[in-house]
Amino acid sequence: MLRPRRAALPPWVWLRRLFVAILGLNIALIGAGVAVVPATLSSPLGLAMLLADVAMQSVLATLALAGPWSFRRVRASIGISGALGLVFAALYLGIILLEFAGVNDNLNILALFVLVAGVAGAVASYRTRRWQSGPLAAIWALVIGTGLWSAGILLINYVSWGSHQQYVFWLNDGAIDAFWRSGSRDLNVFLLQDVQGALFFHPLLSMVVGAIGGMIGGSVARGSIGLHRWVVERERSEG
């Protein structure tokens, strides 16, 4: 007896599964930081940052799975967010790798956030014909990209931990000077806390910049749609 074929899962479901899996990987990598820098266990701030990072990844997974921001609710535009999130992560990690190689690029990271958010907002609003789709698509583009970036930055740092390349990276980043000014005694613990702080605050930055960039991009898209309609109606009236 032939069994009925199961319907193929929609793309947004696969994207949601992939995103949640990436967040799970991030949690595992965050925990692995204790093996890289065991002294973290004796640092109250280090433990607090570790727990805060795990909580942040869990909150992002919850937002993707349920609630008004869930992938299901924004399924009409989440594909745009996923594609631009991948581009964002690839560009951001590419910049980091160049800096690890000693190349000073002088690129403005915040400009990359704003650019991706604006494009996501414009494309989503234009495609769905809904201005509200813009901010949500932009927020998810940056949050998805940040999730991918987080896994990459942790792996890059863990693999290169203690190397000359890593020291040069953090020296150019300003973290080494900040360590000497802070009065901290353990450089490794301090640098790991710096990475942990980035993992916590980058999603928050993504939400703020995504909302602003998405509103701007959505407004541009709506203006374009309105202008196109006005041109078409005028041509019809004149014809």
N, C-alpha and C positions, 0 to 999 in steps of 0.2 A: 504494500500500500504506500502510495506516494505521500510524503508529508508536504503540507503547504509551505511554500517558500516565505521566509520572513521578509517583511518590507525593509528596504535599506534605510539605515539611520540617516537623518538629515545632516548636512555638514556641520551645523552649529553644535550638534551633540558631540561629534568627534572633536571639534575645537574645544568644547568645554572639558571633555575628558583629558585632552592633551594639556590644557592649562592647569587643571587640578593636579595632574601628574607632575608637571614642572614645579608647582608649589610644594608638592610632597618631596621632590628631589631637593628643593631649596631647604626644607626643614631638616632633611638628613645631612646636607652639607653644612648647615649652620651648627648642628650638633657635632659634626666632625671637627669643627674648629677647636674643640676641647682636646682632641688628639694632636692637633697641630701645635697648639699653645696650651699645654697642661696647666700652666700657671693661672689661666683664666678661672679655674675652679676656686682659687683663693682670692679672686677679685670680686667684691660685691657689685661694682659697676659692670664688670664683664659678664657676670651671671645675669644681671638685670637686663643688659642689652640682648643677651642670648634669648632670654624668655620673651622679651618684647618683639624680637624678630620672628620667633615662632608664632607668637600671637598675631602679628601682622599678616603672615602668610596664611594663617587659618581664617582670618577675617576676609581676606581676598577670595579664598576658596568659597566661603559662605556666600559672599556677594554674587559670585558667579553661579552658584547653585540655586539660590532662592532669593525672593524679594523683588522689588521693582527694578533693580539694576541687573537682574539675572540674565544669563545668555539667552534663555528662553524668551524673555520679555523683549529683548533687543535683537532677536534672531534675524530681522530684516537687514541689519547693518553690521552684525558682529563679524561677518566675513571680511568686511572692509577693515575693521579694527584689527583682526588677526593678521591680515596681510601687511598693514602698515606697522603693526607692532613688531613683526619679524624684521622689517626693514630698519626700524628704529633700533632694535637690539643689535643687529648686524653692524650698523654704522657706529653705534656707541662702543661696542666691543672692539671694533676695528681701530677706533681712536685710542682706546686703552692699550691695545697691543702695540700700536705705534709708539706710545709713550713708554711702554716697557722696553721697547727697542732703542730708546734714547732719542726718538724723533720728537722735537717740539713743534706741534702743529698749530698752536695758538687759535684753536677752534673754540667757538662759544657753544658750550653744551646746552645752555638754556635756549639758544636760538634753534637748536635741533629739536628740543621739546616743543617749542612753539610752532615750528614748521610742520612737524608731523601732526600735531593736534589740529592745526588749521586745515591741512589737506584732508584729514579724516573727517572733520566736521563738514567741510564743503562737499566732499564726495557723498557722504551719507545723507545729508540734507537734500542734495540734488537728486539722488537716486530714489529716495523714499518720498520725496516731495513733502517732507515734514521737517520743520526747523528744529523740533525737539530731538530729532535723531542725531543732529550734529554734535552737541555737547557730550551725549552718552557715548557715541562712537569714538570721539576724540579721547575721552577719559579711558575707555577700555583699550584703545590703541596704545596709549602710553603705559597703562598698567600691565597689559600683556607683554609689551616690550621690556618693561622693568623686571617682570618675572623672569624672562629669558636672560636679561642682562645680569640679574642677580646670580643665577646659576653659573654664568660665564665668569663673572668677576671673582666669585669664590674659587672656582677651579683654577683660574689663572694665578691667583694669589697662593693657593695651597701648593700648587706644583712648583712655583718659583720661590717659595718661602725660604728666606735666609740667603738668597742669591744676590749677586751684585746688581742684576737687572732690577730686582724688586727694590733694593735700597735706593738706586738712582730714581726709580719711579716715585717713591715716597718722598725723596729729597726734593724733586721738582714739584711735587704736589704740595709741599709745604708741611707735610706731617712730621718730618724729622725735626724741623725747627719748632713746631708746636709741642713736640715731645719734650725738648729741652726747656721750653718755657713753662710747661705744665708742672714740673717738679715730680713727674712720675718716675718710677725706678726701673720698670721693665718695658723696654721698647717693643717687644713682641706683643705683650698684652695691650699696649697702647695702640699699635697698628691694627690688631684684630678688632679692637673696639671701634676704630675708625671705619673699618669695613662694615661692622655690624650696624653702626650708625647710619651709613649710607643705605643699607638694606631696609632700614626702618623708615627713613625720611623720604627716600625716593618715591615710594608709592603715594605718599601724601602730596609731594610736589607734583606727581603725575596727575592726581585728581584736580588740583588747583589749576595748573597750567592747561590741562585737558578741558576743563570747564570753560575757561576763558578763551582758549584757542578755538574750541569747538563752537562757541557762540559766535565768534567772529567769522569762522569759516561757514557756519550755517547761515549767517546773515548775508554773506557774499553770495552763497548759492541761491538763497531766496530772492535776492535782488536780481540775480541773473535770470532766474525763472520768470520773475515779474517783467523784466525788460523784454524778454523773448515774447511773452504773451502780448505785451503792448505793441511790439513791432508787427506781430502776426495780425492782430486786430486792426491795426492801422492800415496794413496792406490790403486786408479784406474790405475795409470801408472805402478805400481809394479805388479798389478794383471793381 
